[in-house]
Amino acid sequence: MPEKTLRELVKHDSIKNVQKNILKIDSNYKRLIQFCTGSRNIERTNKNIAINNIAKGTHRSLSLLANNLSDDYDITLVALCTRNLFELNIRLRSIVKDESSLNTWMSEMVMDENQILDAISTIANNNHAAELELFENKKILNNSISEKHNLKSVKSPETVKVIAEKVGELEEYTALFKLFSKLLHPTSYLINSHSTAGCIDNFNILIVSAQKYALDLFERLKDELNVPEGVLKKW
């Protein structure tokens, strides 16, 4: 039997019912996270830690989206959550597919924090000597942790486009990522034509995409972490 297309699977419904569906999806993320956190159910490896953190990040975006859905929705918030879910989806695919992508992803964590410390340091003055010393010590600690875990140094993060191409989702990126960004940032389109930007057609594209990414991501997370079906609720 041929697989159904997305168009065949989509059901038009009220925003209230869409909200209920997203909360239902999120409830299984909570169960998955609870199963994997603070227990011996999964082996504690860099890969499993990273995957579990992606599950937690997905839960935060789903919760933010569901708890802010109403007939008076904020298109920027919907775009933010949908873009987050897209990025988390392709990031998971990338680190599962290639160990070097996992190492790069974990290295970016150190790079990100060091860059934040450097940025904050630029607004310090002579009265902040103690804070600056703490920042430098934290950077030294971060770098030593990277060396301990054989994480290569990176100067800039992988772009979303590069990651999407790696996992075969360049077409999806090309089709929709521009829309996400135009609705997320204070673009001329969003600011000067807000009613058009927030139209129901754009909303539908975003909300269908968000659920698609979240469900696809969930199945991949469940398989990678070997979460038994008994832990989860049936859809």
Salt bridges, closest charged atoms under 4 A:
ASP13 OD2 - LYS11 NZ 3.86
ASP26 OD1 - HIS59 ND1 2.75
GLU87 OE2 - ARG83 NE 3.56
GLU108 OE1 - ARG91 NH2 3.72
GLU113 OE1 - LYS138 NZ 3.29
ASP118 OD1 - LYS139 NZ 2.56
GLU136 OE2 - LYS139 NZ 3.47
GLU158 OE1 - ARG91 NH1 3.51
GLU158 OE2 - LYS166 NZ 2.43
GLU169 OE2 - ARG93 NH1 3.03
GLU172 OE2 - LYS212 NZ 2.83
ASP216 OD2 - ARG93 NH2 3.09
ASP216 OD2 - ARG220 NE 2.67
GLU219 OE1 - LYS222 NZ 2.98
GLU224 OE1 - LYS47 NZ 3.53
GLU229 OE2 - LYS222 NZ 2.87
